[in-house]
């Protein structure tokens, strides 16, 4: 049975004509063609979506662009998003390494192979009412871990295969885990281990666990070139209250927006002394002047540079 295309193919010239017919300002067609040759039309559509006129129901947007929509502004937002993704990936890296170290060290106190023995882990790793039977959550985590271990080409992994049959102690095993696996292992860990690690961040274990899950999504977006700047995130990390967490109490409203998630990174980088605390502020300061899509679309307040987590030293 033949497959029918959902959309009709359009050349770059036809794409430019379509955008103009919908009200987008394109003063330099040659430059616009160059843009579309290096950035997929479909990818750019995520950046000009906010420029489209809202429908009457307010739940969707019409094909027509708001007056003053200019391709130059769309590309400026796209370029800003590249800088933001790069900075997010760079600032999350040192934080990830700290958590790997803490998790490997604290679990290693219990047993070198604690991660392979659900009876030694926390209650989430075992079926309810059982002392040793693994839960479905643990089984999924271990299957993922074993796949990553089998695919690894790291020298230290090959060494443990030759000498120890591939059973790596937890302080080495954490080095083959991605952020998602690490976040799940934190949930599977014994309660006292979770509490000791969370204490380093002045958060509860439940709060820190929710942060690790939320930042895993952000890290994946940054690693896979997904639009980030004005996204609304599904997960809403738990926030603490009180004066020992400067800046966090003010984030309850926009925490599921980009700025809220960036504040989590700023906070963890500060309390863990991990990474360059000036990198994200320097990138955020480069947000382009686009009247139709101001920086508030990222959940950023007007006085963000006076915010405790973002204030220059």
N, C-alpha and C positions, 0 to 999 in steps of 0.2 A: 504494500500500500504506500503510495507516494506521500512524502512529508511536505506540508504546506508551510511556508515561512510566515511567521506572525507579523512581520514588518517588511516593508519594501526597502531594498537597498538604496541608499542615497550617496552620491559623491560628496566630496568636501564642499564643492561649489553649491550643490543642492542643499546641504546642511546649513550653509551660511545664508542662503536665500530663505530657508524656512525660519531661521532665527530672526532674521530681519522682518519677515512677514508677521511675526508674533510680537514685534515691538522692541527687539533688542537693537541697541546702537552698535553698529560695526562700521567705523569710519575707514578702516584699512583692511579690505578683503584679503590682500596678500598676506598680511600678518595673521589674520584670522585663520587662513588656510594653513599657515605654518604651525599655529597652535593646535589645530585639529589633526595635523600630521603626527604630532608628538604626544598628544593627549586624546585618548578615545572620547568621542562625542558622548557616549553613554556615561563615562566617568565624570565628565564636566557637568552633565545634567544634574548631578547631585549638588553641585555648587551653585547653579543658577535656579534651583528649585525655590529657594527663599525669595527670589526676585519675582516669581510668578504671582499673579493677582489671586488672592484667596477667593474661593467660591462662596456663595451666599451662606451655606451651612457652616462655614468656618472649619470644616474637617478636611478639605482638600483644596487644591489650587487649579485654576484654569490654565490653559496653554498660553494665554496672553501674559506678557511681561508688564510689570509696573512701569509707569513713565520714568524715564531716566536710567533704565537698566542698560548698562554698558558692558560689553564683553571684556573690556579692560579691567573692570572691577571684579568680574567673575574670576578672571585669571589671577588677579591679585590675591583673592581669597584662596584659590587653589595653591598658589605658591606659599602663602602663609601656612596652610595646612601641612605642606611638605616639611617646612621648618619645625612645626609643632610636633609632628610625628617623630621626626629625627631626635628632637630634644627629649621627648617622652621616653623613647627607647633608651637613650643614653643615660637618663637619670634613674630609670628603673633598674638598669643593669647592676650598679653597685648595691642597691637595696636587695635585689634578688640574691646576690652573693652573700650578704650578711645573713639573710634568713637561711640559706643553705648551710652556712657554717653553724649557726645556732641550732638548727634542727638536727644536723648530723651529730653535733657534740652532745646535746641533751639526750637524744635517743640512744647514743652510744654508751652513755652511763649505765643503761639498763642491760644491754646485750649487743654484741657486734652485729648480730643478725636479727635484731628486734623487728625490723620491717617485714621479715618473712614468717613471723610468729604472732598471729593475731591475739593469742592468749596473753602476750606481753604488752599489747597495745591498749588503747582506751576502749570504752564500751561501744563506740561507733563501729569498731572493727569486728565485733562479734554479734552473732544472733542473740536476740533478747532471751535471757535465761540460760545462755550457754557460756561456759568458761573458755572454750577453745574453738567452737565452730565459727568459721568466718562469715561475716555478713556479706550481702551482695555488694555493698559499697566497697568493702575491702577487696573482694574478688575482682571487681572492675578495676580498681586501682592497681592491684598486683598484675593483672593481665596486661595493662598498659605499660607498666614498668618493665615487665619481661620482654615486651615487644621492643621497647626503646633500648633495652640492654642488648638484645640480640642483633639490633641494627647498628649499634655503636661501633665505630672504628677507632676509638680512642686507645692509645697505647696502654693506659693503666687498666682498661677493661680487658684487653688481650692478656695482660700479665696475670690478672686474677683468673681468667679462664684456664691458663696453663698451670698455674700453681695451686689454685683453690677450687677448681671446677666451676668457676663463674660466680660463686657465692661471695659477693663483695660486702664488706662491713658497711654499715649505714653511713659512716663518715665519708666513704668513697662513693657509695651508691647515690647520694644526693647530687653528685656531680653529673649524673646522666639523666636527672629528672628535669623536666621543663617546669615552668612556673605553675601550671595547672596541677601537675602531679605533686609538687611541693605543697600547694595549698590543700590538696586532699589528704596528704600524709599528715599535715598539721591537724586536720579534723580527726584523723584516726589515732593520733598520739594519746598517751595517757593524760589524764586531766592535769596532773602536777607538772608534766612537761609543757603542756600548752600554757599553763599559768606562768611558769618561769620565763618562757619566751615572751609572752605578752607583757610581763612586767617591764621588760627592757624598753617597751614602747609607751608605757603609761596607759595602756589600754587593757580591757578585759580580754580573755581568750575568745569569747564570742564576737566581740568587736573586731579584734584583729583577724579572726577567721573570715568575717564578712569583707574586710578590706582586701585580703589576699585574693578572694574570689573576684571582687570588682576590678582590682588592678590587673588580674589575669586577662580580663576582657579588654581592658585598655592596652595592655601590652600586645595582645594579638592584633588589635586594630593597627597599632603602630608598626608591627612587624610585617603586616600583609597589605600595607598601603591603602587602608580603608579611610574614608572620610571621618574626621575626628572633631573638627573645630566647633560645630553646632549640633552635635549629636545629643539625643536624650537617651541615657543609659537605663536599661531595664532594672539592673540590680541597684539597690539603694543601701550602701554600707551603713552600719550602725555607728552612730556618733556618741562620744562621751559628753558629759556635761561637767562643768566646773572650771575653776580658774587655772588648774594645772595643765590645761590644754589650750594655750593661747591661739585664738583664731578659729578653733574647731566649733565652738558653740554658735558661731555666726553662720555656719554652713548648712543648717538644717533645710532651708528652702531650696537652694540650688545644688544639693549634693549629687543629684543624679544628672547634672549637666557637666559639661567639660570642665568648667572652672572648679567645681566641687571635687572632681576626681584629681585634678592637678594639685589641689590643696592637700589631698591625702599624700601625694608624692612629696610635696614640700615638707610636710610634717614628719614623715618617716625619715626622709633624708636628714632632717635636723636632729631628731632624737637618736638616730643611729649613727650620726656622723658619717654618712655615706653619700658620696657623689658631690657634684658642684651645685650648691644652692642658688647660684646666680644664673644658671643656664635657662631655666624655665621663665623667670621674670624677664630676662633679656629678650627672649623670643616673643613673649606675650606683648611686650612693648612695641613690637614691629607690626601689630595688627593694622591692616591698611584702613585708611579713611574711606569708608563706604557708607554713605548716609542711609541707603536702603537696607543694609545688613550691618548694623553697628555691632560692637564687641559684646553688647548685652545678649546677643543671640547665643553666645557661649556660656551664658550664666554669669558673666563677669560684671561686678558692680562698678559704678563710675569711679569710686575711690579705691580700686583694688590695690594700688601701689602703697596705700597707707595701711593695708590689712597686715596684721601681725606676722603672718607667714610670708608675706611678699615685700615687706618693708626693707629697703636697702640698709645694710649695716652702717 
